[in-house]
Amino acid sequence: MGKTARFLFWQKWLFYTSILFALAGMLFAIWGNNVFFFPYNHMLAEIFWGKSDLPADVEPFRAFIWGPLGGTIACCYILLAYIAYYPFKRKETWARNAIMAAFGVWVVLDSAACIRSGVYFQIYLINLFSIIVKALPLVFTWSEFKGATSS
């Protein structure tokens, strides 16, 4: 695979995984209490309530909070897909740097909140997975941005 083909592979990886994550965010917002999210719900219930299921009295809060959370996830990944499709593909340095900065801030804040609350599984299952999926294109295309325009 040539240098250009490798770059385009990782650019498409970044774009299509962002679309998939955005769709997952939408699903989470609209229908967060489904079979795909049962393991997550069960782990939260164990940590915060010592039960295998979320208590019935917190269900209205869960149903609400996952709307804005899923919407935020969808928003972030739609924006990332756009950046990956246009300026990242054009090897604009600011696009790569914006992805790095945004995900760096998110992983630090999210992981700190997880540590503070004892929700370690989210760091391993969600944060680490997300960072690996998004870091791979940055790592494997880093040299392509040397000398590229930053405007």
C-alpha positions in Angstrom: 0.0 0.0 0.0 1.5 3.4 -1.0 1.8 6.4 1.2 -1.3 8.1 -0.2 -3.4 4.9 0.1 -2.3 4.5 3.7 -3.2 8.1 4.5 -6.6 7.7 2.8 -7.2 4.4 4.7 -6.7 6.2 8.0 -8.6 9.3 7.0 -11.6 7.0 6.0 -11.2 5.1 9.3 -11.5 8.4 11.2 -14.5 9.4 9.2 -16.5 6.2 9.3 -15.8 5.4 12.9 -16.9 8.9 13.7 -20.2 8.2 11.9 -20.6 5.0 13.8 -19.9 6.6 17.1 -22.4 9.4 16.2 -25.1 6.8 15.5 -24.4 5.1 18.8 -24.8 8.5 20.5 -28.1 9.0 18.8 -29.2 5.5 19.8 -28.1 6.2 23.4 -30.1 9.5 23.4 -33.3 8.0 21.9 -33.3 4.6 23.4 -30.6 4.2 26.1 -32.3 1.4 27.9 -31.8 -1.3 25.2 -30.0 -4.6 24.9 -26.8 -2.9 23.7 -26.5 -0.8 26.8 -27.8 -3.3 29.4 -24.2 -4.3 30.4 -23.4 -0.6 31.0 -26.6 0.0 32.9 -25.9 -3.1 35.1 -22.4 -2.0 35.9 -23.6 1.5 36.9 -26.3 -0.1 39.1 -23.7 -2.3 40.8 -21.4 0.6 41.5 -23.9 3.2 42.7 -26.7 1.1 44.2 -25.2 -2.4 44.8 -28.0 -3.9 42.6 -28.0 -5.6 39.2 -30.5 -3.1 37.8 -31.0 0.6 38.1 -33.6 1.4 40.8 -37.0 2.3 39.5 -36.9 5.7 41.1 -33.8 6.8 39.1 -35.3 5.6 35.8 -36.8 9.1 35.0 -33.4 10.7 35.6 -31.6 8.1 33.5 -34.1 8.5 30.7 -33.6 12.3 30.8 -29.8 12.5 31.2 -29.0 10.0 28.5 -30.8 12.3 26.0 -28.4 15.2 26.4 -25.4 12.9 26.9 -26.2 10.9 23.7 -26.9 14.2 21.9 -23.5 15.5 23.0 -21.8 12.3 21.8 -23.6 12.5 18.5 -22.6 16.2 18.1 -19.0 15.6 18.9 -18.6 12.8 16.4 -20.6 14.5 13.6 -18.2 17.4 14.0 -15.2 15.0 14.0 -16.6 13.3 10.9 -16.8 16.6 9.1 -13.2 17.5 10.2 -12.0 14.1 9.0 -13.8 14.3 5.7 -12.6 17.8 4.7 -9.7 19.5 6.4 -8.0 16.3 7.8 -8.1 14.8 4.3 -6.5 18.0 3.0 -3.8 17.5 5.7 -4.5 20.8 7.4 -2.5 20.7 10.6 -5.2 22.6 12.6 -7.6 19.7 11.9 -5.2 17.1 13.4 -4.4 19.4 16.3 -8.1 20.1 17.0 -8.9 16.4 17.1 -6.0 15.8 19.5 -6.9 18.8 21.8 -10.6 17.9 21.9 -10.1 14.3 22.7 -7.3 15.0 25.1 -9.5 17.4 27.2 -12.4 14.9 27.0 -10.4 11.8 28.1 -8.8 13.7 31.0 -12.0 15.2 32.3 -14.1 12.0 31.8 -11.5 9.7 33.3 -11.0 12.0 36.3 -14.8 11.9 36.9 -14.7 8.1 36.5 -11.9 7.8 39.0 -13.5 10.1 41.5 -16.8 8.1 41.3 -15.2 4.6 41.1 -16.5 4.0 37.6 -13.3 2.4 36.4 -15.0 0.2 33.8 -15.9 3.3 31.8 -12.2 4.2 31.5 -11.4 0.7 30.2 -14.4 0.1 28.1 -15.4 3.5 26.7 -12.5 5.9 27.1 -9.6 3.6 26.2 -11.5 2.1 23.2 -12.5 5.5 21.9 -9.0 6.9 22.3 -7.4 3.9 20.5 -9.9 4.2 17.7 -9.2 7.9 17.2 -5.5 7.9 18.0 -4.6 5.2 15.4 -5.3 7.6 12.5 -3.4 10.4 14.1 -0.4 8.2 14.9 -0.2 6.6 11.5 -0.7 9.9 9.6 1.3 12.2 11.8 4.2 12.5 9.3 1.8 13.5 6.5 1.2 16.8 8.2 4.8 17.9 8.4 5.1 21.0 6.3 1.4 21.0 5.6 -0.5 24.3 5.8 -2.1 25.1 9.1 -4.7 27.4 7.7 
